[in-house]
Amino acid sequence: MTKGTDLEAFRVECAQFISAAKDSGEACPSYGAILPPAYYQAAMRWQRYCYDSDWAGIHWPSSYGGMGLSKRHNIIWHEECAKAEIAPYLNLQGLVLAGEAILRCGTLEQKEKFLRPTLMNEILWCQLFSEPGAGSDLAGLQSSAIIDGDYFVLNGQKVWSSNAQFAQFGILMARTNFKASKHKGISFFLLDMELPGIDVRPLKQMTGDHEFCEVFFDDVLMPRNALLGELHGGWSVAMAVLEDERSGAGSADVISLSRRLQSMTNNAKGTDSLTRQSLTSLLSRGRSLQSLLEERGSDPMMAPIAKLLNTEIGYDEAQIESRIRGPLSMLDGDATDRLLYSPGMRIAGGSSEIQKNIIGERILGLPREPQIGTSPEA
């Protein structure tokens, strides 16, 4: 196999590699953006298998273990993984959020230290952004990292950090200047999760799983070289990271959505008229989202609309599936897990309320929502 630059030839090679890996049991089933603890070992093995087979980091530079191809090649990889229902990477937090941030803003030392080990699965990353008082209002975070000689002294708390119980490093936002405006006093760090003073506590979800954690920092000494980008300039680094998170893999999302819509169509057979009506409405919304994704692709202005529609469709899909199953939906199983999991997706990755604000203010040009203690123009 050549794995050259020709896109169609690359697609064929992708499909062949993924098919062979799936047949041999090396590939890990798809699980979305958040790595469930139950898939941890399989996902780690799959990431290392891809690296050892020279199929990791499609568009990352070859000098850091990647394939050195284009972002279009990376989209094809995601598409073929979606078709085969295989995970395209170990986790979003490492291979998209941390990796892309380091590629964009990292020093040569940081790139050499982190990129290849991330591709090799030697480093699993978590995301340390949200706080109990600053989830959707990320700029309101209060965790502090104060300079003291050669170190930053880190104190505070983070929450909803997926995989933090397994991670070796985390991407962290902390306030380094309390006198500046809330967007301008934040810095971005690459935090060693083994440093003294870090306490990781898994949170039990309704599903019984522990995907998320709360993380406490008590006088944690971070070396100065943990800073990524400019001091007090972490907001711009984070916004690029969140754009990566919301943009996703473009047409790979269309493939996954199409599969879900077909499943909804199949579920309509033999149901009562009220359920069929609900499914028809849901299918119409799903087709609308599919058309938007196909037409607009990875347009960043599309991201909040796609996030909102996908979240709400997923929630309603789980409700209807539960109605169809009737009493069986109270028993353990995938359908029950989806029902219990779906409300959380209205919060994860930016709540539905925040997505509506973004759509209204930035896309439709509506007046900004008034903030407490400020005028609407502030």
N, C-alpha and C positions, 0 to 999 in steps of 0.2 A: 504494500500500500504506500502511496506517495504522500497522501495528506497535503496536496498542493493547494494552490490558490484558486483554482477553478471551482466555483461555487457548487455546480451540479455534481461534479465528480466528488467533491468533499461531502455532499449530502449522502451519496451512495456509500462512501466509506464510513460515514457516521452510522448509518443504518446497519451496515454489516457488523461493525464493532459492537454496537449496542445489542444487536440480536445474538451475537456469539456470547457476549457477557451474560445476557439474560438466560440463555440456554445452559450455560455452565454454572449458574447460580451465583456469579460474582456481583451482578448488578443489584442495586438496592431499589425496592419499590418507591414510587413517588410519594412524598409526604408533604409537599408544599414548602412554604418559606420557613416554617418552624420545625426543627428536628425533634420529633418525639423521643423521649428516653428509651422507649421500646425498640427504636430503630438505630440507636446510637452505635452499637457494634457493627451492624450491617453497613451503615453509612460510612463509618470510618474505614472499613475494609474496602468499600467501593471507591472512595476517594483515592486511597493508596493504589488500588488496582489501576485506576485511570492514569495516575502519575507514572507508575512503573511501565505502563503501556504507551506512554507518550501521548496521552489524550487528556491532559489536565491543563487548565489555563489557556483556553483556545486562543484568546486575543492578548494574553499577557506576553511580554517580551521573552524570547528564548533564553536570554541571559539570566532570567529568574525562574527557569523551569517551565515556562509556558510554550505554546506552539508558535507564537509570533505571527498569528494570522489576524484577520480584521474582525471588527465587531459584527459584521454581517455573518462571518463564519460562526461566531459565537451564538448568534440568533438561530442559525441552522442547527447547531448542536442542541439548543434548548427545544427547538421544534421536534427534532427526532426523538429526544428523550420523552417529550410530552406524548408523542404518538405511541411510544412503547410503554408508557406509564412507569418511567424510570426516573429516579432523582438525578437532576443535572449537576449537582454539587453536594458537598458535605452539609453546608448550611449557608443561608443568605448572609448572615452576619459576618462570616469570614470571607467567603469567595466573592461577594458583591460589595458589601458595605466597607469592611476593613480593607480588603484588597484594593478596591478602586480608590479609596481615600489615600492609601499609601502610594499608589502609583501616581496620583495627581499631586500630592503635597509632601510626600516623604523625602527625607534626605537620602543620600546614597547609602549611608549606614543603615537607615531604617529599612530601605528596600532590600538590602542584602540580608538583613537579620530576619525579616518577617515573610517575604513573599514566597520564596521556595519552600520553607517549612510549612506554610499555610497550604500550598498545593500538595505537599507530601502527607498531609494530615497530622503532622507533628505539632501543629498549633490549631486548636479549636477556639474560635472567638465567640464572645457574647457582646451584647449591646447594652451600655449603661447610660441611658438617656433619661427615661421617665423617673419621676419622683412622686411620692404621695401627694404633694401639693403642686406638682408641675408635670402633668401628663400631657394633656392636649396643649396647655400653655407651656411649651418646652422652654421658652426664654425666661420663664419665671423660676427656673431651678435655683436651689440654694446650697447645694453641695459646694464646698469651697476647696480650692487648691492654692495655698498661700506660699509664696517663695520664701525659702529660708536657706540661704547659702546655696549649696549644690542640689537642693531638693525642693519639691513642692510638698507641703504638708496637706494631706487630703482628709477631709472630714465630711460626713453627711450620709445620705441614704439614697439608694436607687430601688426601683421595683419593676416588676414585669420583665425581668431580664431572662430571656429564654436561654437554656443551656449553661447558665452561669455555674451550676454545680459541677459541670464537666470542663469548663473552659480554662485554658492556660493564660489567655489574654482577653482583654475587653476594650472596646472603643468607648471612651468616657468623655462626657462633657461636664465641666465644673467651672464655677465662678472664680476668676482670678483677680477681678477688680470690682469691688462693690460700689465704688463711686461713679463708675460709668453707667450709661443707660443699659437696661437689662440685656439688650442684644449685643452690646459692644464689650461687655466685661467677662465674656465666656471664652475658655480655651478648650482645645480638643487634645485628648491624651490617648496613648497606647499603654494600657495599664496591665502590669504583671499581676495576675490574680493570686500568685503565691506570696506576695508581700505581706509581712506581719501587719495586723490591724484590720484585715479584710474578713468579714464574717458573711458567709453565703447561707441563706436559709430558703430551701425549696418551699413553694406554696402548693398546697393540694387543691386541685380544681374539682368542679362538679363531676367530671368524668372519672375522678379517682387518680388521675395522672399528676405528674409534677413537672410540667414543661417550663414553668416560670419560677423565678426566685426573687426574693428581696435581698439586697446586698447592703451591708453596713460598713462604713469606713471610720476608723478611730485612729487619728494621727498616723495615717499611712504615709511613709516617706517615699515619694516617687522621684526617681532621678530626673534631672533637667532634660535629658534626652528622650524622656517619655512624651514630651510635647510634640504634637504633629501640627505643622503649619506655624503661623505667627502667634505670639503671645497676645491674648485677648482677641484673637481673630478666629476663634473656634466656630462662631456662628456660620460663617460662609463655608467652612469645611463641612459642617453638619448639614447645611441645606443641600449641598451637592450629594451627600450621602443619602439623605431622605429622598431626593429626586431619583437616585438609583433604585431605592427601595420601592418607590411608588410606580416607577416606569416599568419595572419587571422585564420580561423577555419578549414583550410585544406579541408576535403572532403565536408563540407557544401558549399564551393565555387563551387565544381563540380556539386552539385545538382542545385544550382541557374543557373549555366552556361548551364546545360542540358535543363532547362526550356526555357532559352533564345534561344538556338539553335532550339528547337522544334517550337518556335514562328516564327523564321526566315524561317523554312521549310514551315510552314503554309502560310506565307506571299508570298511565291514564286508562289502560285497558281494564275493563271490568269494574271501574269505579262508578259511584253514583254521580248524578248530574251536577250537584253542587261542587264536588271535588274536581270533576272535569272542568268546570267553569274556572275554578281557582287555578288549576294547572294550565289552562289556556291563557289566562292572564299572565301567569308566571312565564310561560313560554314566549309570549309576545315581548315581555320585558327582556328576556334573555336574548331573543333574536335582535332586538334593538341594540343591546350591548355588543353583541357579536358584530353587527354592521358597523358600529362606531369603532370598534377595535380594528376591524379589517380596513376601514377607510382612513383612520387617523394614525394607526400604528403606534409608534413610541413617542408621539408628540407629547411633550411634557404638560401641555395645557389639558391633555386628555386624561392625565393620571388621576386627579381627584374625582372626575366624573366616573371613570372606570372603577375606582376604589369604592365609591359610594354605591353604584349600581350592583357591583359584584357582591358586596357585603350584604345588602338588603335582599338580593335575590337568594343568596345562600341561606340567610335566616329564614325566609319564607319557604324555601325548598325543604329545609329540615322540618318545619312545622307541617307542611302538607304530607311529607313522607311519613311522619308520625301518625297523622290522621288516617292515612291509608292502612298502616299496619295495625291500627286499633290497639287493643290490650297488649299485643306483642311489643309495642314500642316502649313498654315499661320494663322489658327484660333486657339483660345485657346483650350488647351487640353493636355493630357498626352504626346502625341507624340511630340507636339510643345515644351513642357517643356524639354523632353529628348534631342531634337535637340539643344536647347539653353544651356542646362546644360553640354552637352558632351565635349565642348572644355576645360572647366575648369578642367575636370578630367585628362587632359594631364599635369596639373600643380600640382594638389592636391596630397598629400602623396608622393611627390618626382616626379619631372617632368620627362617626357619621355626621355629628353636629358640626365638627370642624371642617369636614369636607364640604358641607353645604355652605358654610361661611366663605371658604376659598372660592367655590364656584360662583357664589353671589357677588363677592367683592372683586375678585381678580379676573373672572371670565365674563360675567354679565355686567360688571361696572356699577353695581348697586352701592349705596352708601355703606361705609364701614359700620360694623356693629359697635354701639357705644361701650366703652370700657368703664369699669367702676372707678370713680374718682377723676375721670378725664372727660373732656368734651369730645363729641363725635369726630371732630377734625384732628384731634391729637394723634 
